[in-house]
């Protein structure tokens, strides 16, 4: 319902930001632009995860203890409800993107300038990320950077890339991320990681539009 309410205004004001999304809805699962935007969103989503991790562990660099990360992935470490977690991850990708576009439209109505509207959205995301994540004020540059990456994805690549970015970024929210893949609590994370990797590889494959990866024609272009 939120998307139906937003779509006419987004199509009228920012049609270039929903091209890949429109192709996907039209059944273009093998469209190179769809693959490109999903892959770009994956890259930005992983970058957001890195910022999220550094915001807690970087405190050690200045001699302070790291902040405990509290999110559904850490507080529900003893539960094995992968389907519920995965649906929440998928829902976050769509819902947060639609909310971001809704806020952009509201800010545009108020300030009438696109760049100012994006700047306000960046500040809002930064403040909310710092407060929700219990980020130390000395590490506020990390949520500011992750907020910038999210806003830049929307600004430069549009709706589908933003959905992909939020989807991949929430891998660090709904699961207990660990390098000990044989640990008893790593099962759900491992399944989600495999799904994300398969999606990224498939997106990379279709983004090539049938061209060989190391073909001379691709290198010439």
Residue pairs with C-beta under 8 A, 6 or more apart in sequence:
2 95
2 98
2 99
2 102
3 94
3 98
6 98
6 101
6 102
6 105
7 18
9 105
10 17
10 18
10 101
10 105
10 159
11 18
13 105
13 108
14 158
16 158
17 154
17 157
17 158
17 159
18 158
18 159
18 160
19 33
19 158
20 31
20 33
20 34
20 36
20 37
20 157
20 158
20 159
20 160
20 161
21 158
21 159
21 160
21 163
23 31
23 33
23 34
24 31
24 34
24 160
28 34
29 206
30 206
31 206
32 206
32 207
32 208
32 209
34 160
34 203
34 206
35 202
35 203
35 204
35 205
35 206
35 207
35 208
36 203
36 207
37 157
37 158
37 160
37 161
37 164
38 160
38 161
38 164
38 199
38 200
38 203
39 164
39 200
39 203
39 204
39 207
40 153
40 157
40 161
40 164
41 153
41 157
41 160
41 161
41 162
41 163
41 164
41 165
41 166
41 167
41 168
42 164
42 165
42 168
42 196
42 199
42 200
42 203
44 149
44 150
44 152
44 153
44 161
44 165
44 168
44 169
45 164
45 165
45 166
45 167
45 168
45 169
45 171
46 168
46 169
47 146
47 149
48 146
48 149
48 150
48 165
48 169
49 168
49 169
49 171
49 172
49 177
51 142
51 143
51 145
51 146
51 149
52 133
52 142
52 146
52 169
52 172
53 172
54 139
54 142
55 67
55 133
55 135
55 136
55 139
55 142
55 143
56 66
56 67
56 68
56 69
56 135
56 139
57 66
58 139
58 142
59 65
59 66
59 67
59 136
59 138
59 139
60 66
62 138
64 136
64 138
67 134
67 135
67 136
68 74
68 134
69 133
70 134
71 133
71 172
71 173
71 174
72 85
72 88
72 173
72 174
73 85
73 172
73 173
73 174
73 175
73 176
73 177
73 189
74 176
77 176
77 185
78 185
80 187
80 188
81 188
82 187
82 188
82 191
82 192
85 174
85 175
85 188
85 192
86 174
86 191
86 192
86 195
88 170
88 174
89 167
89 170
89 171
89 173
89 174
89 192
90 167
92 166
92 167
92 170
92 173
92 174
93 163
93 164
93 165
93 166
93 167
93 170
94 163
96 166
97 154
97 159
97 162
97 163
97 166
100 121
100 125
100 150
100 154
100 162
101 154
101 159
103 121
103 124
104 117
104 118
104 121
104 154
107 116
107 117
107 120
107 121
108 114
108 117
111 117
111 120
118 151
118 154
118 155
121 151
121 154
122 144
122 147
122 148
122 151
123 147
125 143
125 146
125 147
125 150
125 151
126 140
126 143
126 144
126 147
129 135
129 143
129 146
129 147
130 137
130 140
130 143
133 143
135 142
135 143
146 169
149 165
150 162
150 165
150 166
150 169
153 161
153 162
153 165
154 161
154 162
167 196
168 196
171 177
171 189
171 192
171 193
171 196
174 192
175 188
175 189
175 192
176 185
176 186
176 188
176 189
177 189
178 185
178 186
178 189
180 186
181 190
208 218
211 217
211 218
212 218
